[in-house]
Amino acid sequence: MRHALPVRRENTDGPADPELSADGILQAGHFAEYLSLEHIDAIYSSPMRRAVQTAEPLAARKGLGITVVPGVAEWDQNSTEYIPVEELKAANDPRWREMIDGGWTSDEMPEEFHERVITSVEAIIKDNPGGKVVVTCHGGVINEYLAHVLGLAGNQFFYPNYTSIHRVAASSKGHRSILSVNESGHLRGTGLPVGLFHG
């Protein structure tokens, strides 16, 4: 799943790594309530604050710990700024156009990002045979893994909503099936921001 809405943070001394906004905290609560009726064996998270904080309400409801996996951190994890893409689009910021045109502003090569994401998600699958797990991470990570499953050449092909769920069934023989994409009905009617194309 993708993290909830974080605060805007720019020009920091070191990685921005923002925490959740007030709306993001509410989004994470709705997500936790939505999934609380499902059986969950384990919860994993990116080490970035917005992902860990998104996982915390669900972990508390289920009485589970959160296992941090560095390999599912976002591609821009070392950036000194974080601006929600909705704000970039609304301001017609040149960085929005760069993103649309496939720009890559990371100290990590796309191939390196691809390798660490796929390796990390597959390791989680291997460690949980027959289990149902939640991984709180980021839009880029979700795109990368789903594109891998679909065999797409373009690895960043859609925009995941905040706290959206993307369900993948994984068989012990290596088959991967996508069951849902951008599942965010838990935010419907809340008045909270959902993402780039809904609100």
ABEGO torsion letter per residue (X at the ends): XBBBBBBBBBGBBEBAGBBBBAAAAAAAAAAAAAAAABBBABBBBBABAAAAAAAAAAAAAAGBBBBBBAAABBAAAABABBBBAAAAAAAGBAAAAAAAAGBBBBABBAAAAAAAAAAAAAAAAAABBGBBBBBBBBAAAAAAAAAAAAGBABABABBBBBGBBBBBBBBAAGBBBBABBGBAAAABGAGBBAEAABX
